[in-house]
Structure formats: C-alpha cells, structure tokens
Amino acid sequence: MTIESIAHAERSTARPVALSARDIQELAATVVAHLADSAALPGGAAGAKAAAMVRTCLEWAIQRLNGDASVDRTDSLRTIAAGLAREGVPIDAVLHVIHVGFEFGLDTLFAQRGSADRAGIVAGAATTLELLSLITAAVGKAYVREYKAIAADDRTAVHNLTSALLGGRVTSALARECGIPIAAEYFVLAVAVPAHPDERHPHLDGLVVARRKLRRLQSGLADLFDGRALSLLSVDGGTILIPVAETGNPDLDDVVEKLSQAARVPIAATVVTAGAHQVSVAAAQAHELLDTVERLRRGPGLYRFTELALQYQLTRPGLGRDVLGARLAPLIEHPDLLETLRIHIGNDLNRQNTARQLHVHPNTVDYRLRRIAQLTGLDPADARGLWYLRSALIAWTDDHWPPADTRRMAGSR
C-alpha cells in the first residue's frame, strides 16, 4: 500500500488547516527566523528573497492542505528563484532552504493538530510531497533559464571587452557597460592549439572533437583564474589576457602546462606584458613571436622574447634577412642537405646524434656537410661559417615556411 493510496482513502476525513492570514504570516515568520538562526539563509538582499520564497511556499502548502488545488504560485517562485540566481546564490543552497523550511514548518503545523489526527497528517504528508516536487521543478527550471541568460550576457560582455582591448579601442565607458574592470597590466599570451588525435579519427566527427577540446581549454582557463582572464580562442588557438596584479603574478609556464592538460593537447604559447592601452600592439608582437616558434619547429611550452630575440629579429622583413636567406638558395634543390644542416645544428653539431636521427652513417653526415660548404661557400665546421648558416637557416625557414593561419589570432572558429 502506497502513501498515495492511504492519503486518498483518508483525505475525505481529514480536517482542513484552519489558519487565518495572520496565522500564516506568523508561521512563516517563525520558519524564517529558524532558518536565519541556523545560518541556512544567505545574507543581504539574497536573504530577503530567500525569505520571500519560504513564505510563498508555506502559503501555497497551507492552501493546498486546505484543499484549494486551484492556487498556483509557480510564477512567483520562478521570479524569486531567478532573482536568487542573479544574486549568485547556488541552487543547492536555495533547495536546502526550501526543504529545511518545509520540514520545520510542517513539524510546527502538525504539532498543533495532535497525534490522534492520523488522517490529516497522512493526507498532509502526501500533499506536501506532491507540492515539494512542483516547487523543486519550478525553482530548478528558473535557475537553468536564468543561468543560461547570465552566461550569454557574460560571454557577450567578455567578448566585447576583449575585442576592444585587442583592437586598441578600450574605454572606461565600455568597461562600465560590460561590467568588467580593466586591469592596469596584462600578460598577453598568443596560443597555438594543435589538433587532437581524435579530430582525424575516421569514425568521429572531427569538428565536434575540436569543439570539445576548445570547451575543455576554456573551462581550464576559467578554473585557473576564476573567470578573471579574458580570451578570444578558436579550436586552433587565439589570445589570452591575464590581469597581472589581480591574479597574483602567476607562474605562466605552469599555466600553459595546465591548459595543455585541460585541452589534452600540447600547447605552445608566447607572452608579452603590456598596459591596457598597449594590449593591441603586444598581441601582434606575441603572435609574431609565436609564428617564429612554429616556423622554427619548437615544441610545446611557453616562450618569451628574451629566449628568442635573435631568431625573432632575423625573421623581420628587410635587406639583411633577404641576403641571409639567399645564402641557402643553392640548397633548395638538395633537400637532404638542407635537412642535414637543420638537424645537425639542432643537435649542437654532434655528428653521431645527427647520423642516428637521419638513419645514415656518420661518414655520410661528413660528406653532406662538405657539400653544403661547397654549394654555399659557408663551412659548417668554421665558427664564422656556422654563424652565418645558423642565421641563414632561420631567415630561410621564415621565407619558406607555410604562412601562419591568421584566424588563430582573431579566434574566429
């Protein structure tokens, strides 16, 4: 036998809850005071809204216990719940207030009826469970709807402010309109996000996998900085702005590592520090440095200008770069020689490691290095020749590497 069947059999004999409007107000005040004493209610304006929700629930419960099923207070509850969501009160705290309020209120109410009134208590319990289900559903739906609206507004505000900072159009008026304070100084990170292996899986939707990767990256960034970092990101990279003072001058190498873990791909990034009105210029510099990192085939991690100043400068347009790049022109028709030079320099001129990596005999490496000297007039075994070849390789790599995807900086995907 279920509680519904017991309640149905005994509802006809159950006495109504005879309470005046004043009695209901006093009962509601008692319940609210109990919640306040037990620290279940939030403070300030949110506490007032939560108290109004408790009173609304109790009034509705008593009306339903009196048999008035026509009364519907879901609209009022949704309005109050939406206000609590905007106040930032977690939904579990609101539901806790409702359940504790119901428990205490009904204990107080049924204590007045006496233990002999079995029919009234059983019918009241069934009605209460039914009503509690309706209230929980109404509050939950209101929270979901309000959170979606808040999230959409927040995304729009963050996007507008970030776009303004990156475009050099930021103003105090825009910051007030967005509701986001402008930091005095930012770490400006240019980020390259490689494809996840599953993006090329023949049985998976690569675009869906890429978007999930992006959501993981965005979620990881939000967790690291509690939503204070701004970003424009796409599935293959973008720009992140981290307020310096507000985030406690974080370890950026560790930040990039944690973002790689969140996205589940090895991320490469570069960083430039700039004031709010210099973010646009700093972002362009950071992305130029990131292009250099990619063209030099550096691995994942964080790179700074102090580490790659020479390489960056050698890739800047100008006569010097053109002359250096031209020194390697004779090797274009000999890709094996060019690859040997690149790997040999990368191995700090260790011919054994170079031979092992190329899967050739060390004597073959020596032969190829001699051929490079004959064709270019620059001997890798000579300090001056090696300096020119190393510099020319950087300049040549910049000239012949496929152009970087400009969509990454804009975060358009």
N, C-alpha and C positions, 0 to 999 in steps of 0.2 A: 504494500500500500504506500503510495507516494504522498508527499506533503500537499501536493495539489489536490488529490482526491480527498484528503482529510479536511483541507480548507473548504473545498466545495460542499462537503457534507455538513460542515458546521457554520458556514457563513450565514445561513438563514437564522441561526440562533445567536449570532454574535451581536453584541451591543455596539452601537456606534461610539466613536470617541467624541464625547461631548465636551468640546473646548471652545471657549469664546476666542475672538480675535486677540483680546488682551492676553488670554491664557497662552495662545500660540506664541505671541511675542515674548512672553516671559520664559517659556520653554526654550525658544530659540536663543534668547539672551543667556540662559543657563548653559546651553550647549556651547555657544561661542566662548563664554568665559572659561569653560572647562578646556576647550581647545587651546585658548590663549595660555592658560596656566600650565598645560602640558607641552607648551612650545611647538604644537603642531601647526599653528597658524604662522604664515610669514609676516614680516613687519611692514609698516608703512601703508602705501596705497594698495599694495597687493593683499595685505591682511584684511583691509576693508572689503575688497572684492571677494576674498575667500569667505568672510563672514556673511556677506550677502548671499553667496552660493549656499551656505549651510542653512540660512533662514529660508531660502526658496525651496530647498529640498525638504525641509521639515514641514513647511506649509503644504507642499504638494503631497507628502506622505500622509499627513493627517486628513487631508481632503479625500485621498484615496481610501484610507481606513474607514472613513465615514460613508464610503460607498459612492462617492462622486467621481466616477471614472471619466466624466466628460472634460475635466480640467486637464490641460496640457501646458506644462511650463518649460518644455524643451527649448523654445525660442529664447526665453530669459536665461536659461542655463548656458546655451551656446554663446550668447552675448557676453555673459560674465566670464566664461571659460576663455573666449578669445582675448578678453582684456587681460586675464592672468597670463596667457601665452605671450602677449606683448610685453608684460612686465618681466618676463623671463623666469616665471615660476615653473619648475619642472612638473610634468604631468603626474609623475608618481607622488609628488607632494600634494597635489590637488586631490587625487583619488584617495590618498591617505586621510586627508581632512574629511572627505565625504564619508568614508567608511567609519572612521572614529566618531564622527558626528552622528551618524545613523545609530551606531552601537550605543552610545551614551544616551542619545535622545530617546530611543525606544526602551532602553532599560528604565529610564526615568518615567516614561509614559506608562509602560505596562506595570510598573511597581504600584501605580495609583489604582489599577484595576483589581488587584488581588489575585492570589494564586488559584482561586476557585473558578475564575473566568477562563476556563480552558478554551472554549470556542473562540472567544475574542482574541486570545493570544495566538492560537494556531492560525486563524484567518489573517491576523495582523502580520505574522511571520511570512506567510505566503505572499501577501500583498507587498510587503517590504522587499522581499527578494525580487519580485517582478519589477518593482519600481527602481530598485538599485541597478538592475540590468539596464533599464531605459536610461537612467541618469548617466551611468558609466559610458554607454554608447554615445549619448549626446555630447558629453564632455570630450570623449576621445575624438569624435569626428570634428568638433570645433577646433581642437588643438591641431589636428593634422592639417585642416584647411588654413588655419592661421599661420602655422609654421611654414607651409608652402608659400604663402603670400609674403611672409617676412623674408624667407630665403630668396625669393625672386627679387624683392626690393634691395636686399643686401648685395646680391650679385650685381644688380644694375648699378648701385652706388659704388661698389668696389671697382667695377669695370670703368665707370665714368672717371673716377679719380685717378686710377692707374693710367688710363689713356691720356688724361690731361697731363700727368707728370711726365710720361714718356714723350708726349708731344710738345712739352715746354709751354703748356697753356694753363698751368695750375694757378688758382687764385684763392684767397681766403674765403671769398663768397661761395666758390664751388665747394670748398671743403665743408662749409656750414651746411650747404644744400645736401651734400652727401652724408653728413653726419659722421665723418671720419676725420680725426685730427691729422694734420700734416706734420711729419717729423722734421726736425732740423736737419738730419743727415740720414742717408740710406746706404746700405750695401746694395749695389746694383749687380745682380747676377744674371749673366747670359747662360742659358741652359740648353744643352743638346741631349735629347732623349732618344736613344736608339729604338728600333723595333723590337718588340718582344718576340721570342721564337714562335709562339703560337699564332702570331699575325700571318705567318707563312704556312700554317698548317692547312693541308688540303681539305680537311673536314670541318674547319671552323671558319666563322665569319671574321676575317681579318680586321674589319672596321670596328666590330663590336669588341674584339680583344683590345684594340688600340684605345678605344674609349674607356674601357675598364682600367687600363693602365693609367690613363690620364686622371681618372677619378681617384685612383689609389694615390697618385702623386699629389693631387690637390688636397686630399684628406690628410696625407702625411705632413704636408706643409702647414695645414691648419692646426694639427695636433702639436707640432713643434713650437708654434708661435701664438697659439690660442687665437688665431684669426687676425693677428696684427700685421702679418706680412701681406703685401699686395702682389698680385701676379696677373700676367696675361700669358697663358700657356696653351699650347696645342699638343697633339699627340706626338709631335717630334721636337718639342722644345718651346722656348719662349723666354720671358723676362720675369724675374722675381725681385721685388723691392722689400728689403728687410730694414725696418727702423733701427738705427744703431742703439740709441740710448734706451728706447722702450723695450728692447729685447735683451738688454744686459750684455751687449758686445759678445755674441755667441761665437763658438768655435766653428767657423764656416766649413772647414774640412770635414768635421763631424756631421754638420748639417747636410752636406752633399752626400755623404755616405748613408745617412739615414733616409734621405729622399730616394737614393738608389734602392735601398732595401724596401721602401714602401712601394715604389713603382715596379720592383722586381726586374730592373734592367740597370746596367752600369752607366750612370750619368756622368757626362763631362760638363764642367762649368767654369766660367771665368768671373772675376769680381773686380769692380771699381767702386770706390767710395765717393759720394757726391752729396752736396746740399740739395734741398728740394728743387731749387730752380736750375740746377745743373744736371738733373737726372736724365734729361733727354740726351745731352752730349755724352754722359757717362755710359748710357745704354748702348749708344752707337759704338763707342770705344770697346766696351765689353764684348759686343758681338763681333767686331773686327778681330779682337784677340781670340775669340772662340773659333772663328774661321781659320785663323792661323794654327790653332791647336789641332783642328780636324785635318787641315792640309798637311801638317807635319806628322799626321797619324799618331798623335799622342794618345795615351789610354784614358780611361775614366778618372775622375777626381777633380779637384779644384785647382785652377791656375791663376796666378797673379801677374801683373805687368813686370814686377821685379824679377820673375823667373824667366820670362820670355821677351824681355825688352829688345834684345838683339834680333831675335827671329821676327818679332813684330816689325821692327824698323826696316829690316831687309825686304819685307813684303810690301812696303809702302811704294806707291807708284812714283816713278822718277827715272832719270837717266842712269843712276847708279844701279838700280835693280835691272834695268834693261841690259846694261853691259855685263853684269854678273850672270844673268840668265843666258846670255848669248854664248858664254864660255862653255856651256854644256850642250850647245846645239849639235856638235859633231856626234854626240852620244844618242841622239834621238832615234837614229836608225839601228842602234845597238842596245836594245832594252836590257839584255843580260848584263852589259857593262854598267848601265845606269843603276840597275837593281843591286849589283855587287857593290857599287860605290855607296849607295844608301845604307845597305846592311852593314858594310864594313865600318863606316863612320858611326853608325848606331851601336856597334859592338866595341867602340873605343879602340879600333884598329887591331883587334885580336883576330888574326887570320884563321886560327883554329876554330873559334866560335863562328866566324863568317862561313868557313867551309862546311861546318856541321849544319848551319842553318840553310845553306844553299844546296846541301847534299852533293857536294863536289869535293875533289881532293884539294888540300891546301896549295899544291902547286898550280892548280887551275886558278885559284884566287890571285896568286902572284902574277900569273900571266895576264889576267884581266886587268889588274892594276897597272901593269906596264902598258897595256893597250890604251887605257884611259889617259896615261901620261903622253903617249904618242899622239893621240887624237886631239887632246885639249891643250897640250903644252903646259899642263899643270901636273906635277908629280905628287901623288898622294903620300909618298914616303918623305917628301920635303915639307918642313913646317910651313913655309910660305905657300907652297902649292896646296897643302891640305887646308889652310885657312881659306884660300880662295874657293877651293872646291866645296868646302862645307857651306860657305856663304852662298855660292852659286847654286848649290842644291836647294837651299831654302828659297831663293828667288825663283828658280826654275819650277819648284813644286807649286809655288803660288800662281805662276803663269799658266801651268798646265793642269792643275787640279780642277775637277768639275766645279762650277760655281756653286756657292752655298745656297741652300733653299731660303730665300728671303721671307717665306711665310713663317719661319720659325720665330723671327723677332716680333712679328705682328701677332703671333698666336691666333692665326685665322682658321685653324682646323679644329 
